[in-house]
Amino acid sequence: MIQKLPNRSVVFVGGGLTAGLAARQMMNSGIDVLVLERGADLAGSAAATLPNQRDELRWGVRNSLVQNWANETYTLRHSADESALPVRRMEAFLPGEGLGGAANHWNGQTWRWAEYDPALRTRLESRYGKAAIPREMTVQDWGISYAEMEPYHDLFEQLFGIAGQAGNVGGQLIEGGNPFEAPRKRCFPQPPLEILESGRIFKAAAQSLGYKPFPMPAANSPRAYTNPDGASLAPCQYCGHCERFICEANAKATPALLLYPMLQKQRDFMRRFEVRLHAQVKEIIYDKHAKRVTGVRFIDLQTAQEYEQPADVVVLSGFTMTNTKLLLASGIGRPYDPKTGKGTVGKNFCYQVMSSVPVFFKDRWINPFMASGASQMVVDEFNGDNFDHAGLGFFGGGYIYSNVTNGRPINARLHLAGTPRWGSAWKQANADWYAHAFNVAVHGSNYPHSQNYLDLDPTYRDAYGSPLLRMTFNFRDNDHRMSEYVTNKAAGIARAMGATAVGTPQPRRGDFDARQYQTTHTTGGTVMGADPSTSVVSPRLQHWDAQNLFVVGASVYAHNAGYNPTGPLAALALRLGDDLVRYARQPRML
């Protein structure tokens, strides 16, 4: 029997970064907020305290901080004429589970996207002509500008103590920063992280080729930092346990550290904020005739009791896949049809296209175990539309960087080609090269394709009785050509390093493989835009078919850039918090 709970003003579905940032903007508004999170609060748990935090097998290999694939997975097929099957152990990307979400175990690589990215379709058409964009490449503008988002980018960087070297302040380029950076109001609140030995090698080689390397913007704090809300970060220890791990030193900026403790004080003193843990949301309750949502239904995973939670406003603030699945399962909006191109829910699903070139140095100590998640040097000359694509046969690109984030012993080993996979020769190769090698990597874009999309699987269901989300996704010709081109540029930097050996460049080839990790950067499915016929939500993130339903997260991106998605995601979430206050005072289409 479903138990009905008292009405709440605003209910967030998902207790990750976006919910925390939006709720932060609502703190002094008098609006009561409920966050429904399917996982636990991991503060003080084994994942966040020594010695268990250093358990690479538990957190880094078995991925114990991510979605439980035995309860809920996705099905995958490469094309619509194939049969999809459940992914039994997803490795390609790692949705978070627990208060703070995937931002608990992120690396801290924090980018603002290019100034042209929110208007990518307009950019490409104006530079190359409409006919140059393939019909199946369904890029579209977001309906907002970078200038609208800049104040929220700035606020997020102050709240999370982002470290970096500014490249463009008020339109003035600054030496040592990214010359392709979108203009910012002021510098980063913290200086860059220490340059690693790999970064020194990369920087010298890149400069010798005429490129302009710069330190990656980082949410790993280089020193003690107190943010505008009074929350604190400690200095990074460069322990090499960022991605897939919670930072036990409190040096990595996360919502579990900087947002939710502060918001919980609202609960204690004003009764305006509440988190309900172990709450698996199954459905958004939708009145199609009134074009409004009235609440959500969820299961308490500890008691198995099912609840109906009425709400004046519902915000989908989950992972890309979760936001899309809930809209499809609740019958809100028109599902995307790849045959006709009509419908919007599930379209423009994107991932990223990664590649690398290994380099080996007999007489230089790389010491990969002394690293943080974002302590890398980067060049941006071949990212997005930062270079001329005329005649190349593809669009997009990626940043090239010295990819050293850790030296954890199970997964962080590079070998020369021809090294046996076991035995004494394999052991000797580990001894020879463990501290003397790293990858020059490409962090590449993935532009939408009309045949890459999400829908509900007609056959398989999760442990809670809901249909599994089905991915119809593959790497396309544009991805392969882009990866080949930019990986060759990375190989040029690698060859300029004076290495003992440069391995074979490894551009992305073949089909998408769910068993190979790249990033956790999936985007699309609930895209934003100014046209209801091509987008799910408005530029204010308001659902076109339900004005009191909002969606926030990377699911609203209409494409995936070469950059990590966290920066724009955070800026949109902060802006949404302000919009929710306005909406609560005067409900309407914003």
Rosetta blueprint (number, residue, H / E / L):
1 M L
2 I L
3 Q E
4 K E
5 L L
6 P L
7 N L
8 R E
9 S E
10 V E
11 V E
12 F E
13 V E
14 G L
15 G L
16 G L
17 L H
18 T H
19 A H
20 G H
21 L H
22 A H
23 A H
24 R H
25 Q H
26 M L
27 M L
28 N L
29 S L
30 G L
31 I L
32 D L
33 V E
34 L E
35 V E
36 L E
37 E L
38 R L
39 G L
40 A L
41 D L
42 L L
43 A L
44 G L
45 S L
46 A H
47 A H
48 A H
49 T L
50 L L
51 P L
52 N H
53 Q H
54 R H
55 D L
56 E H
57 L H
58 R H
59 W H
60 G H
61 V H
62 R L
63 N L
64 S L
65 L L
66 V E
67 Q L
68 N L
69 W L
70 A L
71 N L
72 E L
73 T L
74 Y E
75 T E
76 L E
77 R E
78 H L
79 S L
80 A L
81 D L
82 E L
83 S L
84 A L
85 L E
86 P E
87 V L
88 R L
89 R L
90 M L
91 E L
92 A L
93 F L
94 L L
95 P L
96 G E
97 E L
98 G L
99 L L
100 G L
101 G H
102 A H
103 A H
104 N H
105 H L
106 W L
107 N L
108 G L
109 Q E
110 T L
111 W L
112 R L
113 W L
114 A L
115 E L
116 Y L
117 D H
118 P H
119 A H
120 L H
121 R H
122 T H
123 R H
124 L H
125 E H
126 S H
127 R H
128 Y H
129 G L
130 K H
131 A H
132 A H
133 I L
134 P L
135 R L
136 E L
137 M L
138 T L
139 V L
140 Q L
141 D L
142 W L
143 G L
144 I L
145 S L
146 Y H
147 A H
148 E H
149 M H
150 E H
151 P H
152 Y H
153 H H
154 D H
155 L H
156 F H
157 E H
158 Q H
159 L H
160 F L
161 G L
162 I L
163 A E
164 G L
165 Q L
166 A L
167 G L
168 N E
169 V E
170 G L
171 G L
172 Q E
173 L E
174 I L
175 E L
176 G L
177 G L
178 N L
179 P L
180 F L
181 E L
182 A L
183 P L
184 R E
185 K L
186 R L
187 C L
188 F L
189 P L
190 Q E
191 P L
192 P L
193 L L
194 E L
195 I L
196 L L
197 E H
198 S H
199 G H
200 R H
201 I H
202 F H
203 K H
204 A H
205 A H
206 A H
207 Q H
208 S H
209 L L
210 G L
211 Y L
212 K L
213 P L
214 F E
215 P E
216 M L
217 P L
218 A E
219 A L
220 N E
221 S L
222 P L
223 R L
224 A L
225 Y E
226 T E
227 N L
228 P L
229 D L
230 G L
231 A L
232 S E
233 L E
234 A L
235 P L
236 C L
237 Q L
238 Y L
239 C E
240 G L
241 H L
242 C L
243 E L
244 R L
245 F L
246 I L
247 C L
248 E L
249 A L
250 N L
251 A L
252 K E
253 A L
254 T L
255 P H
256 A H
257 L H
258 L H
259 L L
260 Y H
261 P H
262 M H
263 L H
264 Q H
265 K H
266 Q H
267 R H
268 D H
269 F H
270 M H
271 R L
272 R L
273 F E
274 E E
275 V E
276 R E
277 L L
278 H L
279 A E
280 Q E
281 V E
282 K E
283 E E
284 I E
285 I E
286 Y E
287 D E
288 K L
289 H L
290 A L
291 K L
292 R E
293 V E
294 T E
295 G E
296 V E
297 R E
298 F E
299 I E
300 D E
301 L L
302 Q L
303 T L
304 A L
305 Q L
306 E E
307 Y E
308 E E
309 Q E
310 P E
311 A E
312 D E
313 V E
314 V E
315 V E
316 L E
317 S L
318 G L
319 F L
320 T H
321 M H
322 T H
323 N H
324 T H
325 K H
326 L H
327 L H
328 L H
329 A H
330 S L
331 G L
332 I L
333 G L
334 R L
335 P E
336 Y L
337 D L
338 P L
339 K L
340 T L
341 G L
342 K L
343 G L
344 T L
345 V E
346 G L
347 K L
348 N L
349 F L
350 C E
351 Y L
352 Q L
353 V E
354 M E
355 S E
356 S E
357 V E
358 P E
359 V E
360 F E
361 F L
362 K L
363 D L
364 R L
365 W L
366 I L
367 N L
368 P L
369 F L
370 M L
371 A E
372 S L
373 G L
374 A L
375 S L
376 Q L
377 M E
378 V E
379 V E
380 D L
381 E L
382 F L
383 N L
384 G L
385 D L
386 N L
387 F L
388 D L
389 H L
390 A L
391 G L
392 L L
393 G L
394 F L
395 F L
396 G L
397 G L
398 G E
399 Y E
400 I E
401 Y E
402 S E
403 N E
404 V L
405 T L
406 N L
407 G L
408 R L
409 P L
410 I L
411 N L
412 A L
413 R L
414 L L
415 H L
416 L L
417 A L
418 G L
419 T L
420 P L
421 R L
422 W L
423 G L
424 S H
425 A H
426 W H
427 K H
428 Q H
429 A H
430 N H
431 A H
432 D H
433 W H
434 Y L
435 A L
436 H L
437 A E
438 F E
439 N E
440 V E
441 A E
442 V E
443 H E
444 G E
445 S L
446 N E
447 Y L
448 P L
449 H L
450 S L
451 Q L
452 N L
453 Y E
454 L E
455 D E
456 L E
457 D E
458 P E
459 T E
460 Y E
461 R E
462 D L
463 A L
464 Y L
465 G L
466 S L
467 P E
468 L E
469 L E
470 R E
471 M E
472 T E
473 F L
474 N L
475 F L
476 R L
477 D H
478 N H
479 D H
480 H H
481 R H
482 M H
483 S H
484 E H
485 Y H
486 V H
487 T H
488 N H
489 K H
490 A H
491 A H
492 G H
493 I H
494 A H
495 R H
496 A L
497 M L
498 G L
499 A L
500 T L
501 A E
502 V E
503 G L
504 T L
505 P L
506 Q E
507 P L
508 R L
509 R L
510 G L
511 D L
512 F L
513 D L
514 A L
515 R L
516 Q L
517 Y L
518 Q L
519 T L
520 T L
521 H L
522 T L
523 T E
524 G L
525 G L
526 T L
527 V L
528 M E
529 G L
530 A L
531 D L
532 P L
533 S L
534 T L
535 S L
536 V L
537 V E
538 S L
539 P L
540 R L
541 L L
542 Q E
543 H E
544 W L
545 D L
546 A L
547 Q L
548 N L
549 L E
550 F E
551 V E
552 V L
553 G L
554 A H
555 S H
556 V H
557 Y L
558 A L
559 H L
560 N E
561 A L
562 G L
563 Y L
564 N L
565 P L
566 T H
567 G H
568 P H
569 L H
570 A H
571 A H
572 L H
573 A H
574 L H
575 R H
576 L H
577 G H
578 D H
579 D H
580 L H
581 V H
582 R H
583 Y H
584 A H
585 R H
586 Q L
587 P L
588 R L
589 M L
590 L L
